[in-house]
Amino acid sequence: MAYSADEARRQLLDDVAAATDQLALAVAALGEAYEELDEQTGDRLEEELFRPVQAGYARLRRTHAEFAERHRLPTRTFQRSSGGLHSADPRVYVERAVEAIEGADQGLAELQDSMLPVEVGDRELRDGLSDVRETIAELPARARRLMRAQGR
């Protein structure tokens, strides 16, 4: 099926936005987890998980906005996310964050595999996608290690 470059760029932006929304969910869920943890574990969560997810989220938002501007496409305002239904168990929030991070990474991987970033994207977009994937790649494993140390 043939598509125009404009349609492909819009699809590319939609896919980037979906991954960005996933990272927004991860940021919110980790924020909720922090509130349920003791100070020491909360500090580790902030350093090892929250800050990198937040950095990846910010980078992906910037990548989306800059690509849209370069190609004169509509930009999007990303809304804050909720951490989901309340739970007193921080592991629930961390697992939600892990699922969201994995979802974002999978979406970005599929986007990169689709070749759209090469066909209708540009170097800045490809660099942004790669940077975010590098930033979030290790986070699910880190999160699981942190929660294993938390105990049951």
C-alpha positions as CSV (number, residue, x, y, z in Angstrom):
1,M,0.0,0.0,0.0
2,A,1.4,3.4,-1.0
3,Y,1.4,6.2,1.5
4,S,2.4,9.8,1.4
5,A,5.4,11.1,3.3
6,D,3.1,13.3,5.3
7,E,0.9,10.4,6.3
8,A,3.9,8.3,7.2
9,R,5.3,11.2,9.3
10,R,1.9,11.5,11.1
11,Q,1.9,7.8,11.8
12,L,5.5,8.0,13.1
13,L,4.5,10.9,15.4
14,D,1.5,8.9,16.7
15,D,3.7,5.9,17.4
16,V,6.2,8.1,19.3
17,A,3.3,9.7,21.2
18,A,2.1,6.3,22.3
19,A,5.5,5.4,23.6
20,T,5.7,8.8,25.3
21,D,2.3,8.1,27.0
22,Q,3.7,4.8,28.3
23,L,6.7,6.5,29.8
24,A,4.4,9.1,31.4
25,L,2.5,6.2,33.1
26,A,5.8,4.8,34.3
27,V,6.8,8.2,35.8
28,A,3.5,8.4,37.6
29,A,3.6,4.8,38.9
30,L,7.2,5.2,40.2
31,G,6.1,8.4,41.9
32,E,3.3,6.5,43.7
33,A,5.7,3.7,44.6
34,Y,8.1,6.2,46.1
35,E,5.4,7.4,48.5
36,E,4.9,3.9,49.8
37,L,8.5,3.0,50.4
38,D,10.8,3.6,53.3
39,E,13.2,6.5,52.8
40,Q,16.3,4.5,51.9
41,T,14.5,2.3,49.4
42,G,12.7,5.3,48.0
43,D,16.0,7.1,47.4
44,R,17.3,4.1,45.5
45,L,14.1,4.0,43.5
46,E,14.5,7.6,42.6
47,E,18.1,7.3,41.6
48,E,17.9,4.0,39.8
49,L,14.5,4.2,38.2
50,F,12.6,7.4,38.5
51,R,15.3,9.8,37.2
52,P,16.2,7.6,34.1
53,V,12.5,7.2,33.2
54,Q,11.9,10.9,33.6
55,A,14.9,11.6,31.4
56,G,13.6,9.2,28.8
57,Y,10.2,10.7,28.9
58,A,11.5,14.3,28.5
59,R,13.8,13.2,25.7
60,L,10.9,11.5,23.8
61,R,8.6,14.5,24.3
62,R,11.4,16.7,22.9
63,T,12.0,14.4,20.0
64,H,8.3,14.4,19.2
65,A,8.0,18.2,19.3
66,E,11.1,18.9,17.3
67,F,10.2,16.4,14.6
68,A,6.7,17.9,14.3
69,E,8.1,21.4,14.1
70,R,10.7,20.4,11.5
71,H,8.0,18.9,9.3
72,R,5.3,21.5,10.0
73,L,3.0,19.0,11.7
74,P,0.8,19.6,14.7
75,T,2.5,19.2,18.0
76,R,0.9,17.5,20.9
77,T,0.6,18.4,24.5
78,F,1.3,15.4,26.7
79,Q,-0.8,15.1,29.9
80,R,0.3,13.9,33.2
81,S,-0.6,10.3,33.9
82,S,-2.0,8.6,36.9
83,G,-0.2,5.8,38.6
84,G,-3.4,3.7,38.4
85,L,-5.7,2.4,41.1
86,H,-4.3,3.0,44.6
87,S,-2.3,0.3,46.2
88,A,-0.5,0.4,49.5
89,D,2.0,-2.1,48.0
90,P,4.8,-0.3,46.2
91,R,5.5,-3.5,44.2
92,V,2.2,-3.0,42.4
93,Y,3.3,0.4,41.2
94,V,6.7,-0.7,40.2
95,E,5.2,-3.6,38.2
96,R,2.9,-1.1,36.5
97,A,6.0,1.0,35.7
98,V,7.9,-2.0,34.4
99,E,5.0,-2.9,32.1
100,A,4.8,0.6,30.8
101,I,8.6,0.8,30.2
102,E,8.5,-2.5,28.4
103,G,5.6,-1.3,26.3
104,A,7.3,1.9,25.4
105,D,10.5,0.0,24.5
106,Q,8.6,-2.5,22.4
107,G,6.7,0.3,20.6
108,L,9.9,2.1,19.8
109,A,11.6,-1.1,18.7
110,E,8.7,-1.9,16.3
111,L,8.9,1.7,15.0
112,Q,12.6,1.4,14.4
113,D,12.1,-2.0,12.7
114,S,9.4,-0.5,10.5
115,M,12.0,1.7,8.7
116,L,9.7,4.7,8.9
117,P,12.3,6.7,10.8
118,V,14.7,6.1,7.9
119,E,12.2,6.5,5.1
120,V,10.4,9.7,6.3
121,G,12.2,10.6,9.5
122,D,15.5,12.3,10.0
123,R,18.7,11.8,11.9
124,E,17.6,13.8,14.9
125,L,14.5,11.6,15.2
126,R,16.5,8.4,14.9
127,D,19.0,9.7,17.5
128,G,16.2,10.6,19.9
129,L,14.6,7.1,19.6
130,S,17.9,5.4,20.1
131,D,18.8,7.6,23.1
132,V,15.5,6.8,24.8
133,R,15.8,3.1,24.2
134,E,19.3,3.1,25.6
135,T,18.1,5.1,28.7
136,I,15.3,2.7,29.5
137,A,16.7,-0.7,28.4
138,E,18.0,-1.8,31.8
139,L,15.2,-0.3,33.9
140,P,12.9,-3.3,34.0
141,A,15.7,-5.5,35.4
142,R,16.8,-2.8,37.8
143,A,13.2,-2.5,39.0
144,R,12.8,-6.2,39.6
145,R,16.1,-6.3,41.6
146,L,15.0,-3.4,43.7
147,M,11.7,-5.0,44.5
148,R,13.3,-8.4,45.3
149,A,15.5,-6.6,47.8
150,Q,12.3,-5.0,49.2
151,G,11.0,-8.4,50.3
152,R,7.5,-9.6,50.6
